[in-house]
Amino acid sequence: MRSMPNLYFCQPHAKNQGMLRAVLSVNECDRVVRQHPATYVGEQFPELANGQDKAHDFAVISFRVDETTSVWRSGYYRLDSDLTKLNEAILELSR
């Protein structure tokens, strides 16, 4: 069975470092980032800013080495989109 990228929701105001929201195929990741651009942030999961309870919510997509493509490299991508709209995009994938 092939591994699939994970999408996490991070909510600094709730001191939520990252809650798994979805397991997506690479194709589904492509569809999501068409509406919600992702920025590569490296090989380590982004940390919440210490003491910044008003920091904006964000999402993270993680790719393991065996999940990479010519577009996606291993590591973490940050999506600074509104989590409600991002959640709607994820729900649309199943339709």
C-alpha positions as CSV (number, residue, x, y, z in Angstrom):
1,M,0.0,0.0,0.0
2,R,1.3,3.4,-0.9
3,S,1.6,6.1,1.7
4,M,-0.4,9.3,1.3
5,P,0.4,12.9,2.3
6,N,-1.2,14.1,5.6
7,L,-2.9,17.5,6.1
8,Y,-2.8,19.0,9.6
9,F,-4.7,22.0,10.9
10,C,-2.7,24.2,13.3
11,Q,-4.4,26.7,15.6
12,P,-1.9,28.7,17.7
13,H,-4.6,30.4,19.8
14,A,-5.7,27.0,21.0
15,K,-2.1,25.9,21.4
16,N,-2.8,23.2,18.8
17,Q,0.5,22.2,17.2
18,G,-1.2,20.2,14.5
19,M,-4.3,18.0,14.3
20,L,-4.6,15.5,11.5
21,R,-7.5,16.7,9.3
22,A,-7.1,14.6,6.2
23,V,-5.1,11.9,4.4
24,L,-4.9,12.9,0.7
25,S,-3.6,11.5,-2.5
26,V,-1.0,13.4,-4.3
27,N,-3.7,14.3,-6.9
28,E,-5.9,15.6,-4.2
29,C,-3.1,17.8,-2.8
30,D,-2.6,19.2,-6.3
31,R,-6.3,20.1,-6.4
32,V,-6.3,21.7,-2.9
33,V,-3.3,23.9,-3.6
34,R,-4.8,25.3,-6.8
35,Q,-7.2,27.2,-4.5
36,H,-5.0,27.4,-1.4
37,P,-1.3,28.0,-2.3
38,A,1.3,26.1,-0.3
39,T,4.8,27.2,0.6
40,Y,7.6,24.7,1.3
41,V,8.9,25.2,4.8
42,G,11.5,22.5,5.1
43,E,12.1,19.1,6.7
44,Q,10.7,19.9,10.1
45,F,7.1,20.5,11.1
46,P,6.6,24.3,11.6
47,E,6.5,25.3,15.3
48,L,4.0,27.6,16.8
49,A,5.4,31.0,17.7
50,N,6.0,31.0,21.5
51,G,3.8,33.5,23.3
52,Q,1.9,34.6,20.1
53,D,-1.6,33.5,21.0
54,K,-3.0,35.8,18.3
55,A,-1.0,34.1,15.5
56,H,-3.2,33.1,12.5
57,D,-4.3,29.5,12.0
58,F,-2.7,27.6,9.2
59,A,-2.5,24.2,7.7
60,V,0.5,21.9,6.9
61,I,0.8,19.2,4.3
62,S,3.5,16.6,5.0
63,F,5.2,14.5,2.3
64,R,7.4,11.5,3.2
65,V,10.2,10.5,0.8
66,D,8.1,7.7,-0.8
67,E,5.3,10.3,-1.6
68,T,7.4,12.7,-3.6
69,T,6.8,13.7,-7.2
70,S,8.4,16.1,-9.6
71,V,6.2,18.8,-8.0
72,W,6.3,17.8,-4.4
73,R,9.5,17.1,-2.4
74,S,9.7,15.5,1.0
75,G,9.0,17.7,3.9
76,Y,6.4,20.2,5.0
77,Y,4.3,22.8,3.1
78,R,2.4,25.6,4.9
79,L,-1.0,26.8,3.7
80,D,-2.0,30.1,5.2
81,S,-5.6,29.9,4.0
82,D,-8.7,30.3,6.2
83,L,-9.2,26.8,7.7
84,T,-13.0,26.9,7.2
85,K,-12.5,27.5,3.4
86,L,-9.7,24.9,3.3
87,N,-12.0,22.4,5.0
88,E,-14.7,23.1,2.4
89,A,-12.2,22.4,-0.3
90,I,-11.3,19.1,1.3
91,L,-15.0,18.1,1.6
92,E,-15.4,18.9,-2.1
93,L,-12.8,16.3,-3.0
94,S,-15.2,13.5,-2.0
95,R,-17.9,14.8,-4.4
